[in-house]
Amino acid sequence: METLGADPGARTQPPHVRAQLAALEKEQKARATRFGRDVVDRSLVDLLSMYRDALLVRTGATVELVNAEALDQVRALAGAMSAERLLQCMDAIGEARERINLNVPPLLALEAMAVTLQVPTPSNG
């Protein structure tokens, strides 16, 4: 407030100060939103790499794995799904990333992705 030439203790501020404060708040909100979306995107890239590695293990490819330190989890994922299913999951993760980049609320995009990622269970019927 002092930097803007306003009295921090005043109940109301001049219009130019209010406008600058509103612009600052809007910019901070946009940065926070972008930061949140970036964190989610990085997490999705990490998840995508797990499915990629599982697909490589499933198909017997001899390529270095990104998640070599999590080989047990990668093998478990590869054993739980067919190569086709792993590709479907990778597509769902990619689609979630695209949706988030198109300003779909991250929670909504992640929920849609999670439905696709669920491992089907045998029906009791």
Summary of the structure (lengths in Angstrom):
residues: 125
radius of gyration: 23.0
end to end distance: 67.6
largest distance: 73.1
contacts: 287
relative contact order: 0.09
helix: 71%
strand: 0%
